[in-house]
Amino acid sequence: KRIKIFAPATVANLSCGFDVLGCCLDTVGDEMVISLHEDPGVKITKIEGADLPLETHKNVAGVAVEALLKKYDQPPGVDIEIYKKIKAGSGIGSSAASSAGAVWAVNHLLGNPFSPQDLVAFAMEGEKLASGNAHADNVAPALLGGFTLVRSYTPLDVIKLYTPEDLMMTVIHPQIEVKTSDSRSVIKTNITLKDGIRQWGNVGGLVAGLYTEDYGLIGRSLEDVIIEPLRSILIPEFNAVKEAAMSKGALGCGISGSGPSIFALSKGTETANHVATAIREVYDTTGLAFDIHVSKIN
Ligand code: HSE
């Protein structure tokens, strides 16, 4: 049994929702080929497009599939081929795409014995290997699609949210690597009550805005008073990019996951394309290499 899949990129945090909110991009992602066979064992047989470990226990897809097979009676053998398009350390869920894609494909080939929530838990083992922390805000949208909320980690409670039709994502990926483990080390573990109130007000506002398709409310809620001030220092031209995006009508703009990618949400493709052009102009002045994607959320 064999399947070829698209493993999507994702934008985690969405400004206010550190470790809890994320969304799935429609057009940016990796390809993977997964096959099942009789001889037990999980093997990474091929990786193209990235210099990543082939040893199963060092590879996020390998670790995630092993977590799944541990819960399955009479586990089959699994071969995994990975064709990376999403660069490691880009902030658009590179490791999550591999972990989530691999467990989704194996579950599919086994006849779907596991629930999407189970798959999120297995894929989180890959995230733990990649960043030292089993966060679910990339793997959940990669597996469930659209916008997702991790309401709770213990016990795991992941919710798929509604996605307004016209919402478009512009993402710029400056070609520098920021390791999630490094950008997690710059954040503080204590916050003030004042900042907490502002942040969870925004999380509620964003979720309400998605369900009511209230683009103004979505825009007002895309604010991060806790993480962005600390992490944005690691990202060249972050403030200029944000200013450019907002001046072209973006609803909001912030760090994608742990960076260095920057995302902007817009209403409609035309605005999202204008935002892309404005951001491109900012980055053209830096001499840094970068990619820009405009994508639907799906
Ligand atoms: N929530 C995680 C972080 C996402 O910001 O560290 C990593 O992509």
Residues whose N, C-alpha, C, O or C-beta is under 5 A from the ligand:
A	BS01	HSE	A12 F18 D19 H135 D137 T180 R184 G257 S258
